[in-house]
């Protein structure tokens, strides 16, 4: 049974035995096939991933050599050749990236928050590091790694939202500090951090976090924090001891705008 891990350094096992290839282009061919396990991949798709635009004169012949080497490594019946292309014969659930996306779909269809949170945890636990980080392929990095990373960040955002809704605060502030450091322009993580710090009695730290976000966005993008972060900030201010609810919030200096209108920083950058 073939298993492939690409949510971190590439790992390949057959019946539990490590057979991870070391050759760069062989690893790329295997990763592309694994991302579509059970579904044919065209020769053109494989060639684009392996060589980008610098295709050799004998592309199909060279691909055939790589596929022959993979069959020797994984088993003769592991790769099927058909009219539509080449298929890795493997259970999609044995490819961590495909299992991850299946679990995300399962979580989205869960009937209650507790079940959704549990399934999201299982999905996120599959990650061992950056997706496809050791793949020497611009196509894999630009397309597949970006897609998987965006899905992971969205899943983290949703799981943290459920954590906060269920008042599961243990370890959350440390996790969010790490996430805001790694993805500083993803505002939802800052909003979650402000909320978590406030709920755990660290009001001054919550206000300081908002100030860091405000200055970061002003310096980097010329914009102010979005509605979610602003709402989290207002909740901290409104809960101040002895504070009148009618008292206006402190005035923040206007930040110079270098864009015609505000854009969502999380949507325009991956951090």
C-alpha positions as CSV (number, residue, x, y, z in Angstrom):
1,X,0.0,0.0,0.0
2,X,1.4,3.4,-1.1
3,X,1.3,6.3,1.3
4,X,2.6,9.8,0.4
5,X,3.1,12.8,2.6
6,X,3.6,16.3,1.1
7,X,2.3,18.5,4.0
8,X,5.9,18.9,5.1
9,X,9.0,17.2,3.7
10,X,8.2,14.5,1.1
11,X,7.7,11.0,2.6
12,X,6.8,7.9,0.6
13,X,6.2,4.5,2.0
14,X,5.1,1.2,0.6
15,X,3.6,-1.2,3.2
16,X,5.3,0.9,5.9
17,X,8.7,0.7,4.2
18,X,10.3,4.1,3.4
19,X,11.0,4.4,-0.3
20,X,11.2,8.2,-0.5
21,X,13.2,9.1,-3.7
22,X,16.1,11.5,-3.6
23,X,16.2,12.6,-7.2
24,X,14.6,16.0,-7.5
25,X,12.6,15.5,-10.7
26,X,11.5,12.0,-9.7
27,X,10.1,13.6,-6.4
28,X,8.3,16.2,-8.5
29,X,6.6,13.6,-10.7
30,X,5.6,11.6,-7.7
31,X,4.2,14.7,-5.9
32,X,2.1,15.7,-8.9
33,X,0.7,12.2,-9.3
34,X,0.0,12.0,-5.6
35,X,-2.0,15.2,-5.6
36,X,-4.4,13.5,-8.1
37,X,-4.2,10.0,-6.7
38,X,-6.8,7.8,-8.4
39,X,-7.2,10.4,-11.2
40,X,-5.2,10.6,-14.5
41,X,-2.6,13.4,-14.9
42,X,-1.8,14.4,-18.4
43,X,1.8,14.3,-19.8
44,X,1.6,18.1,-20.3
45,X,0.7,18.7,-16.6
46,X,3.7,16.5,-15.5
47,X,6.0,18.2,-17.9
48,X,5.0,21.7,-16.7
49,X,5.7,20.8,-13.1
50,X,9.0,19.1,-13.8
51,X,10.5,21.5,-16.3
52,X,8.4,24.7,-16.1
53,X,8.9,26.3,-19.5
54,X,12.4,24.8,-20.2
55,X,11.1,21.6,-21.8
56,X,13.6,19.1,-23.1
57,X,13.4,17.9,-26.8
58,X,12.4,14.4,-25.7
59,X,9.8,15.3,-23.0
60,X,7.6,12.2,-23.3
61,X,10.6,9.8,-23.5
62,X,12.1,11.3,-20.4
63,X,8.8,11.2,-18.5
64,X,8.6,7.5,-19.5
65,X,12.0,6.9,-17.9
66,X,10.9,8.7,-14.6
67,X,7.6,6.7,-14.5
68,X,9.5,3.4,-15.1
69,X,11.8,4.3,-12.1
70,X,8.7,5.1,-10.0
71,X,7.1,1.7,-10.8
72,X,10.3,0.0,-9.7
73,X,10.2,2.0,-6.5
74,X,6.5,1.7,-5.7
75,X,5.5,-1.6,-7.5
76,X,4.7,-2.4,-11.0
77,X,1.0,-1.8,-10.7
78,X,1.3,1.5,-8.8
79,X,1.1,3.7,-11.9
80,X,-1.4,3.1,-14.6
81,X,-1.0,4.5,-18.1
82,X,-4.2,5.3,-20.1
83,X,-5.5,7.6,-22.8
84,X,-6.0,10.5,-20.3
85,X,-2.6,10.2,-18.8
86,X,-0.9,8.6,-15.8
87,X,-2.6,7.6,-12.6
88,X,-1.1,6.8,-9.2
89,X,-3.0,3.8,-8.0
90,X,-3.4,4.7,-4.4
91,X,-6.2,5.3,-1.9
92,X,-6.6,9.2,-1.8
93,X,-6.8,9.0,2.0
94,X,-3.2,7.7,2.0
95,X,-2.0,11.0,0.6
96,X,-2.0,13.5,3.4
97,X,-3.0,16.5,1.3
98,X,-6.0,14.7,-0.1
99,X,-7.0,13.5,3.3
100,X,-6.7,17.1,4.6
101,X,-9.0,18.5,2.0
102,X,-11.5,15.6,2.5
103,X,-11.6,16.3,6.2
104,X,-12.2,20.0,5.5
105,X,-15.2,19.1,3.5
106,X,-16.4,16.8,6.3
107,X,-15.9,19.5,8.8
108,X,-17.9,22.0,6.7
109,X,-20.8,19.5,6.7
110,X,-20.7,18.7,10.4
111,X,-23.9,19.2,12.3
112,X,-22.5,20.9,15.4
113,X,-19.6,23.1,16.4
114,X,-18.0,20.4,18.7
115,X,-17.8,17.9,15.8
116,X,-16.6,20.5,13.4
117,X,-13.8,21.6,15.7
118,X,-12.7,18.0,16.3
119,X,-12.5,17.2,12.6
120,X,-10.6,20.5,11.9
121,X,-8.1,19.4,14.5
122,X,-7.6,16.1,12.8
123,X,-7.1,17.9,9.5
124,X,-4.6,20.4,10.9
125,X,-2.7,17.7,12.7
126,X,-1.7,16.2,9.3
127,X,0.7,19.2,8.7
128,X,4.4,18.5,9.5
129,X,5.8,21.7,7.9
130,X,5.3,23.8,4.8
131,X,3.6,22.0,2.0
132,X,5.8,20.8,-0.8
133,X,8.7,22.8,0.7
134,X,11.4,20.5,-0.7
135,X,10.0,20.2,-4.2
136,X,12.2,21.9,-6.9
137,X,9.2,22.9,-9.0
138,X,7.9,26.5,-9.5
139,X,4.5,25.1,-10.6
140,X,4.1,23.1,-7.4
141,X,5.2,26.1,-5.3
142,X,3.1,28.7,-7.0
143,X,-0.1,26.7,-7.5
144,X,-0.4,23.7,-5.2
145,X,1.6,24.9,-2.2
146,X,-0.2,28.3,-2.3
147,X,-3.6,26.6,-2.5
148,X,-2.9,24.2,0.3
149,X,-1.4,26.9,2.5
150,X,-4.4,29.1,2.0
151,X,-6.7,26.2,3.0
152,X,-4.7,25.6,6.1
153,X,-4.8,29.2,7.2
154,X,-8.6,29.3,6.6
155,X,-9.0,26.1,8.6
156,X,-6.9,27.5,11.5
157,X,-9.0,30.7,11.4
158,X,-12.2,28.6,11.6
159,X,-10.9,26.3,14.3
160,X,-9.8,29.3,16.5
161,X,-13.2,30.9,15.9
162,X,-14.8,27.7,17.3
163,X,-12.3,27.7,20.2
164,X,-13.3,31.2,21.2
165,X,-17.0,30.4,20.8
166,X,-16.6,27.5,23.2
167,X,-14.3,29.4,25.5
168,X,-11.4,27.1,24.9
169,X,-8.6,29.5,25.7
170,X,-5.8,27.2,26.9
171,X,-2.7,27.8,24.9
172,X,-4.5,30.0,22.4
173,X,-2.7,33.3,23.1
174,X,0.7,31.6,22.5
175,X,-0.5,30.0,19.3
176,X,-2.0,33.3,18.0
177,X,1.2,35.2,18.8
178,X,3.1,32.7,16.7
179,X,0.5,33.0,13.9
180,X,0.6,36.8,13.9
181,X,4.4,36.8,13.8
182,X,4.4,34.3,10.9
183,X,1.4,35.9,9.0
184,X,1.5,39.5,10.2
185,X,-0.9,40.9,7.5
186,X,-3.6,38.3,8.2
187,X,-6.0,40.5,10.3
188,X,-8.3,37.8,11.5
189,X,-5.5,36.3,13.6
190,X,-4.8,39.7,15.2
191,X,-8.6,40.0,16.0
192,X,-8.5,36.6,17.6
193,X,-5.4,37.5,19.6
194,X,-6.9,40.7,20.9
195,X,-10.1,38.8,21.9
196,X,-8.1,36.0,23.6
197,X,-5.9,38.4,25.6
198,X,-8.9,40.4,26.7
199,X,-10.9,37.3,27.8
200,X,-7.9,36.0,29.8
201,X,-7.5,39.2,31.8
202,X,-4.7,40.7,29.8
203,X,-6.4,44.0,28.8
204,X,-3.2,46.0,28.4
205,X,-1.7,43.3,26.2
206,X,-4.9,43.3,24.1
207,X,-4.7,47.0,23.5
208,X,-1.0,46.8,22.7
209,X,-1.7,44.1,20.1
210,X,-4.2,46.4,18.4
211,X,-1.7,49.2,18.4
212,X,0.9,46.9,16.7
213,X,-1.6,45.9,14.1
214,X,-2.6,49.5,13.4
215,X,1.0,50.6,12.9
216,X,1.9,47.6,10.9
217,X,-1.0,48.1,8.4
218,X,-0.3,51.9,8.2
219,X,3.4,51.3,7.5
220,X,3.0,48.4,5.1
221,X,-0.3,49.1,3.2
222,X,-1.4,52.6,4.2
223,X,-4.7,51.3,5.6
224,X,-6.4,50.9,8.9
225,X,-7.5,47.7,10.6
226,X,-10.7,46.1,9.2
227,X,-14.1,45.7,10.9
228,X,-13.2,42.5,12.8
229,X,-10.1,43.9,14.5
230,X,-11.8,47.2,15.2
231,X,-14.8,45.4,16.8
232,X,-12.4,43.4,19.0
233,X,-10.7,46.6,20.0
234,X,-13.9,48.4,20.8
235,X,-15.0,45.4,23.1
236,X,-11.7,45.8,25.0
237,X,-12.3,49.6,25.4
238,X,-15.9,49.1,26.4
239,X,-15.0,46.7,29.2
240,X,-12.6,49.2,30.9
241,X,-13.4,49.5,34.7
242,X,-15.4,52.6,35.4
243,X,-15.6,53.6,31.8
244,X,-18.7,55.4,30.6
245,X,-20.2,53.6,27.6
246,X,-21.0,57.0,26.0
247,X,-17.4,58.2,26.2
248,X,-15.8,58.2,22.7
249,X,-12.9,55.9,21.9
250,X,-9.5,57.5,21.8
251,X,-8.7,59.2,18.5
252,X,-6.1,57.4,16.4
253,X,-4.1,59.5,14.0
254,X,-5.3,59.2,10.4
255,X,-3.1,56.9,8.4
256,X,-2.0,58.0,4.9
257,X,-3.8,56.1,2.3
258,X,-1.8,54.8,-0.6
259,X,-4.8,53.0,-2.2
260,X,-8.1,54.2,-3.6
261,X,-10.0,52.2,-1.0
262,X,-9.4,49.7,1.8
263,X,-8.5,46.2,0.8
264,X,-8.6,43.1,3.0
265,X,-4.9,42.5,3.8
266,X,-5.6,38.8,4.3
267,X,-7.0,38.5,0.8
268,X,-4.2,40.4,-0.9
269,X,-1.3,38.7,0.8
270,X,-0.5,35.4,2.4
271,X,1.7,37.0,5.0
